[in-house]
């Protein structure tokens, strides 16, 4: 059978499974819609958290970044994994004890202010939209190659699927769908990785294959270090980024993870605080399986790509290049007319352009694996993108229905009206996310890195100081969030949209790239919050008592929607 037939079969079966689960577990109350009724087991919640957290950026884009960036790509590995540990140990138990569904709910009640809640709603929606645009782009790329449609059509198909199970099932439907999606995405990631590791190094464990030897006796990494400098690129194991930029990007991704609203919500879907800690531990194990394999997948992809394209006759290029050329994500231009592919760093001479986002998806084709493996990777990429997209859409809909309408604008609406408005908000969110997926502001991992930077600059300081500082008040929280967010957005917009020609290390503030500026935004937020809260009245006594109480994670009841 050809790739297209296998893709229809495997993707069709997985989609039928997701939709079946959504119908079986559709939400009947706001509690089921927001936190799955609070009755999910730690193991299932760990799998769902892993799927929610490992987005299209982790599955599709991260190994692609490592392929092209080499050592510098490790910032994504360190930042995202470290961020998850930070979230699980430092924030999750306390937020679970506080018993609020959403970050704006926590901010609104902890800072006893509707204004603080509204600022948090705006930040949550902004972060979630930036993040979901990356997921929709990932869905479009997968569909465009494997169903042989335009990227725009692929995004629209993805929108319809997500809309169906996110709007119908709410968190209950999403949780059990994400358990299935985790199984699909990890299987789809590891099967080709194991195959390729065996073919190149004879070792079935990709993590060990990365340090293994090739058929000619040279180490894989030594071979890449030899091949890439010949083409004008930096050696694979050398870092070219400034150390300060590496530090700031890693920190932005770490604290951004800890402030991501759609992951924090997952800790309310289990019955007890102890279960929240357990599910965080399970999730870390499930996440580590993919993250420890990503450097190997990136190195295998780069090696195979160089072997099959660099200095090869254009007339006899392998089929995978022709397949991806149709999507517009690979371009071959014989500039010197010698009939061979010159793949070099100098853009004036380079004859091969490759979109970073295709490396994981193209890897099985480059290695000439069976067609069913290629189709399986397509299903895995879709599972990764759709699971995170669904979680983010839920954050957007709950922010609008629960925090904006129920708690701020229309306080008298019934539970049924709140549920209907959450579903309407999710529908609008899907349409806007689809637009950004069709017209993305960058490649998938880059767009996602901006979302993490914005989360770091807005949420992390108010959550940390909300838990650990009794003196932190509403004025400090509001001004901190506004200043951190404005600073970070301004920097990203200037270098990425208004003046992209100036987006060079010598023009950056202290050599910090737009991907790492969220850390500076976070520092701005902390400083402004601290200063403003010291010159304004202390929080009321009952808020200070509440903070004392939530620092002891024992004795937390169920998650509740209000007081």
Protein Blocks (a to p, Z undefined) as FASTA:
>chain_A
ZZklmmmmmmmmmmmmmmmmmmmmccfbfklmmnnnopacfklmmmmmmmmmmcfklmmm
mmmmmmmnmmmlmmmmmmmmmmmmmmmmmmmmmmmmnopabfklmmmmmnopaklmmmmm
mmmmmmmmmmmmmmmmmmmmmmmmmnopafklmmmmmmmmmmmmmmmnmmmlmmmmmmmm
mmmmmmmmmmmmmmmmmmmnopablklmmmmccfkopafklmmmmmmmmnopacfkbcfb
dfklmmmmmmmmmmmmmmpmklmmmmmmpfblklmmmmmmmmmmmmmmmmmmmmmmmmmm
mmmmmmmmgopafklgcfklmmmmmnopaccddfkonopacddfblmlocbdcdfklmmm
mmmmmnopafklmmmmmmmmmmmmmmmmmmmmmmmmmmmmmmmmmmmmmmmbcfklmmmm
mmmmmmmmmmmmmmmmmmccbdfklmmmmmmmmmmmmmmmmmmmmmmmmklcfklmmmmm
mmmmmmmmmmmmmmmmmmmmlmcfklpghhiafklmmmmmmmmmmmmmmmmmmmpccddf
klmmmmmmmmpmghiacddfbZZ
